[in-house]
């Protein structure tokens, strides 16, 4: 890979970054409470909470699947991204 990492390391980093990005969107939106009408804020916050939760679940499921197929351990720096 251009980064010098293996495909497996890149894949893990990609999934972890995607879940982190979904969580960051949720945190950013929650910081806007009181600046946006209550109903709109609540509805979007609920959707972003689902998106963040699902992103973490898909990250874990996809990486667990690929880990079982390639028999390679998760890179140590990526383990912190998984609960």
Backbone as ProteinMPNN parsed JSONL, in Angstrom:
{"seq_chain_A": "XXXXXXXXXXXXXXXXXXXXXXXXXXXXXXXXXXXXXXXXXXXXXXXXXXXXXXXXXXXXXXXXXXXXXXXXXXXXXXXXXXX", "coords_chain_A": {"N_chain_A": [[0.844, -1.168, 0.0], [0.378, 2.345, -0.499], [0.826, 3.713, 1.857], [2.62, 2.175, 3.177], [1.749, 0.307, 4.869], [0.283, -2.955, 5.438], [-2.31, -4.559, 3.466], [-4.244, -5.604, 5.193], [-3.769, -4.1, 7.551], [-4.412, -1.551, 6.56], [-7.107, -1.938, 5.913], [-8.236, -2.419, 8.445], [-7.68, 0.039, 9.685], [-9.232, 1.695, 8.083], [-11.904, 0.85, 8.602], [-12.042, 1.399, 11.364], [-11.617, 4.173, 11.369], [-13.891, 5.018, 9.964], [-16.008, 4.356, 11.733], [-15.282, 5.996, 13.84], [-15.61, 8.482, 12.667], [-18.388, 8.58, 12.308], [-19.147, 8.659, 14.978], [-18.004, 11.105, 15.721], [-19.577, 12.884, 14.224], [-21.99, 12.613, 15.565], [-21.307, 13.593, 18.12], [-20.621, 16.242, 17.449], [-23.087, 17.189, 16.491], [-24.629, 16.947, 18.838], [-23.467, 18.949, 20.326], [-24.687, 21.171, 19.406], [-27.074, 21.513, 20.626], [-29.772, 23.423, 21.749], [-29.245, 25.452, 20.037], [-30.582, 24.895, 17.825], [-33.884, 24.214, 16.746], [-35.813, 22.38, 19.124], [-37.248, 19.961, 18.44], [-36.259, 19.274, 15.862], [-33.55, 18.979, 16.473], [-33.623, 16.82, 18.286], [-34.71, 14.74, 16.664], [-32.743, 14.441, 14.638], [-30.549, 13.866, 16.25], [-31.315, 11.396, 17.285], [-31.23, 9.816, 14.972], [-28.516, 10.045, 14.278], [-27.374, 8.804, 16.475], [-28.174, 6.178, 16.074], [-26.841, 5.718, 13.654], [-24.166, 5.96, 14.466], [-23.951, 3.89, 16.368], [-24.542, 1.685, 14.704], [-22.419, 1.854, 12.884], [-20.223, 1.208, 14.484], [-20.931, -1.403, 15.16], [-20.979, -2.677, 12.614], [-18.314, -2.277, 11.899], [-17.032, -3.906, 13.792], [-18.157, -6.428, 13.187], [-17.457, -6.827, 10.469], [-14.636, -6.699, 10.562], [-14.148, -8.815, 12.29], [-15.033, -10.94, 10.741], [-13.225, -10.849, 8.521], [-10.888, -11.209, 9.937], [-11.225, -13.827, 10.778], [-11.045, -15.145, 8.375], [-8.527, -14.504, 7.26], [-6.815, -15.116, 9.268], [-5.125, -13.413, 10.625], [-3.951, -11.382, 13.275], [-5.61, -8.562, 14.804], [-4.235, -5.375, 14.162], [-2.291, -3.869, 16.72], [-2.665, -1.103, 17.271], [-5.188, -0.718, 16.283], [-6.881, -2.108, 17.889], [-7.747, -0.565, 20.015], [-9.804, 0.858, 18.939], [-11.95, -0.768, 18.974], [-14.638, -1.968, 20.935]], "CA_chain_A": [[0.0, 0.0, 0.0], [1.157, 3.581, -0.54], [1.147, 4.117, 3.224], [3.633, 1.283, 3.718], [1.094, -0.71, 5.695], [-0.289, -4.081, 4.702], [-3.731, -4.416, 3.136], [-4.998, -5.879, 6.421], [-3.646, -2.923, 8.417], [-5.188, -0.476, 5.933], [-8.522, -2.262, 6.058], [-8.595, -2.186, 9.846], [-7.655, 1.491, 9.913], [-10.367, 2.27, 7.366], [-13.13, 0.564, 9.361], [-11.978, 2.121, 12.638], [-11.8, 5.595, 11.064], [-15.298, 5.233, 9.593], [-16.821, 4.347, 12.952], [-14.919, 7.195, 14.6], [-16.219, 9.627, 11.989], [-19.816, 8.578, 12.645], [-19.24, 9.109, 16.364], [-17.688, 12.537, 15.74], [-20.757, 13.61, 13.742], [-22.964, 12.599, 16.651], [-20.817, 14.513, 19.152], [-20.755, 17.603, 16.924], [-24.515, 17.543, 16.479], [-25.082, 17.126, 20.219], [-22.956, 20.227, 20.823], [-25.549, 22.228, 18.883], [-28.336, 21.536, 21.373], [-30.124, 24.763, 22.187], [-29.02, 26.373, 18.925], [-31.477, 24.412, 16.775], [-35.157, 23.924, 17.401], [-35.731, 21.152, 19.918], [-37.732, 18.771, 17.726], [-35.311, 18.927, 14.794], [-32.326, 18.496, 17.107], [-33.895, 15.494, 18.843], [-34.882, 13.773, 15.58], [-31.445, 14.197, 14.005], [-29.705, 13.217, 17.259], [-31.707, 9.987, 17.34], [-30.719, 9.148, 13.761], [-27.066, 9.97, 14.359], [-27.045, 7.798, 17.491], [-28.327, 4.893, 15.386], [-25.762, 5.602, 12.679], [-22.919, 5.744, 15.205], [-24.015, 2.535, 16.922], [-24.454, 0.729, 13.603], [-21.066, 1.917, 12.318], [-19.354, 0.435, 15.37], [-21.301, -2.815, 15.042], [-20.507, -3.166, 11.323], [-16.859, -2.321, 11.989], [-16.654, -5.096, 14.555], [-18.559, -7.642, 12.462], [-16.653, -6.979, 9.249], [-13.26, -7.024, 10.911], [-14.131, -10.168, 12.861], [-15.14, -11.873, 9.622], [-11.964, -10.886, 7.787], [-9.892, -11.783, 10.847], [-11.416, -15.282, 10.775], [-10.67, -15.652, 7.057], [-7.098, -14.37, 6.979], [-6.09, -15.626, 10.44], [-4.165, -12.42, 11.093], [-4.474, -10.642, 14.424], [-5.855, -7.133, 14.625], [-3.083, -4.55, 14.521], [-2.464, -3.409, 18.097], [-3.195, 0.257, 17.312], [-6.601, -0.751, 15.919], [-7.66, -2.751, 18.953], [-8.357, 0.457, 20.865], [-11.0, 1.34, 18.281], [-13.028, -1.748, 19.138], [-14.997, -2.157, 22.354]], "C_chain_A": [[0.9, 1.245, 0.0], [1.616, 4.02, 0.846], [2.288, 3.298, 3.824], [3.05, 0.21, 4.625], [0.587, -1.841, 4.81], [-1.755, -3.787, 4.388], [-4.575, -4.61, 4.39], [-4.953, -4.679, 7.364], [-4.461, -1.75, 7.873], [-6.69, -0.7, 6.103], [-9.005, -1.981, 7.478], [-8.673, -0.693, 10.136], [-8.86, 2.162, 9.268], [-11.68, 2.062, 8.136], [-13.161, 1.331, 10.679], [-12.225, 3.616, 12.406], [-13.248, 5.904, 10.705], [-16.208, 5.274, 10.803], [-16.534, 5.588, 13.791], [-15.557, 8.434, 13.982], [-17.715, 9.708, 12.292], [-20.018, 9.075, 14.071], [-18.968, 10.609, 16.473], [-18.861, 13.375, 15.246], [-21.812, 13.701, 14.836], [-22.559, 13.594, 17.735], [-20.972, 15.96, 18.701], [-22.203, 18.048, 16.945], [-25.01, 17.798, 17.9], [-24.593, 18.441, 20.81], [-23.812, 21.405, 20.361], [-26.893, 22.323, 19.605], [-28.563, 22.94, 21.924], [-29.936, 25.805, 21.1], [-29.907, 26.032, 17.738], [-32.789, 24.049, 17.457], [-35.153, 22.507, 17.981], [-36.147, 19.899, 19.158], [-36.74, 18.328, 16.655], [-34.026, 18.349, 15.405], [-32.518, 17.072, 17.629], [-33.989, 14.432, 17.755], [-33.548, 13.434, 14.908], [-30.52, 13.471, 14.982], [-30.039, 11.729, 17.359], [-31.156, 9.22, 16.142], [-29.199, 9.008, 13.801], [-26.615, 8.956, 15.407], [-27.144, 6.395, 16.875], [-27.177, 4.683, 14.419], [-24.433, 5.293, 13.374], [-22.857, 4.322, 15.763], [-23.851, 1.488, 15.831], [-23.062, 0.711, 12.979], [-20.096, 1.104, 13.17], [-19.648, -1.061, 15.245], [-20.801, -3.4, 13.721], [-18.991, -3.257, 11.295], [-16.43, -3.623, 12.654], [-16.983, -6.383, 13.805], [-17.689, -7.881, 11.233], [-15.222, -7.371, 9.582], [-13.151, -8.42, 11.524], [-14.214, -11.21, 11.746], [-13.791, -11.991, 8.905], [-10.833, -11.451, 8.642], [-9.995, -13.309, 10.845], [-10.976, -15.904, 9.45], [-9.156, -15.614, 6.86], [-6.211, -14.842, 8.135], [-4.97, -14.701, 10.898], [-4.758, -11.698, 12.292], [-4.741, -9.187, 14.052], [-4.572, -6.384, 14.948], [-3.316, -3.93, 15.896], [-3.046, -2.002, 18.169], [-4.672, 0.316, 16.948], [-7.457, -1.354, 17.018], [-8.349, -1.729, 19.837], [-9.625, 1.022, 20.248], [-12.187, 0.418, 18.425], [-13.35, -1.902, 20.613], [-14.627, -3.526, 22.864]], "O_chain_A": [[2.045, 1.191, 0.449], [2.677, 4.629, 0.989], [2.856, 3.673, 4.849], [3.76, -0.681, 5.09], [0.478, -1.698, 3.592], [-2.359, -2.886, 4.969], [-5.521, -3.857, 4.622], [-5.979, -4.284, 7.916], [-5.12, -1.041, 8.633], [-7.441, 0.229, 6.397], [-10.059, -1.378, 7.677], [-9.624, -0.222, 10.76], [-9.441, 3.086, 9.836], [-12.466, 2.996, 8.295], [-14.205, 1.856, 11.065], [-12.959, 4.249, 13.165], [-13.775, 6.943, 11.102], [-17.086, 6.133, 10.893], [-17.446, 6.164, 14.384], [-15.995, 9.334, 14.699], [-18.245, 10.798, 12.51], [-20.954, 9.827, 14.342], [-19.635, 11.305, 17.238], [-19.12, 14.454, 15.779], [-22.449, 14.739, 15.011], [-23.397, 14.359, 18.213], [-21.405, 16.811, 19.479], [-22.51, 19.162, 17.371], [-25.735, 18.764, 18.138], [-25.236, 18.992, 21.703], [-23.671, 22.514, 20.876], [-27.747, 23.126, 19.229], [-27.661, 23.557, 22.49], [-30.42, 26.929, 21.232], [-29.977, 26.784, 16.766], [-32.798, 23.626, 18.613], [-34.577, 21.578, 17.414], [-35.461, 18.879, 19.228], [-36.418, 17.144, 16.553], [-33.487, 17.357, 14.914], [-31.657, 16.216, 17.428], [-33.42, 13.349, 17.893], [-33.265, 12.266, 14.641], [-29.789, 12.563, 14.586], [-29.141, 10.899, 17.503], [-30.67, 8.099, 16.29], [-28.656, 7.976, 13.407], [-25.577, 8.316, 15.239], [-26.299, 5.537, 17.128], [-26.599, 3.597, 14.364], [-23.667, 4.451, 12.905], [-21.839, 3.64, 15.644], [-23.113, 0.518, 16.002], [-22.579, -0.351, 12.585], [-19.244, 0.393, 12.637], [-18.731, -1.883, 15.227], [-20.255, -4.504, 13.706], [-18.435, -4.202, 10.735], [-15.575, -4.346, 12.141], [-16.183, -7.318, 13.787], [-17.239, -9.0, 10.988], [-14.658, -8.271, 8.959], [-12.167, -9.123, 11.298], [-13.542, -12.24, 11.802], [-13.28, -13.093, 8.706], [-9.923, -12.098, 8.123], [-8.98, -14.004, 10.903], [-10.576, -17.068, 9.415], [-8.568, -16.57, 6.355], [-4.994, -14.951, 7.984], [-3.987, -15.148, 11.487], [-5.96, -11.431, 12.315], [-4.164, -8.658, 13.102], [-3.888, -6.725, 15.913], [-4.431, -3.508, 16.201], [-3.854, -1.729, 19.056], [-5.346, 1.295, 17.267], [-8.664, -1.114, 17.054], [-9.43, -1.999, 20.359], [-10.444, 1.609, 20.956], [-13.304, 0.769, 18.046], [-12.447, -1.961, 21.448], [-14.863, -3.835, 24.032]]}, "name": "protein", "num_of_chains": 1, "seq": "XXXXXXXXXXXXXXXXXXXXXXXXXXXXXXXXXXXXXXXXXXXXXXXXXXXXXXXXXXXXXXXXXXXXXXXXXXXXXXXXXXX"}
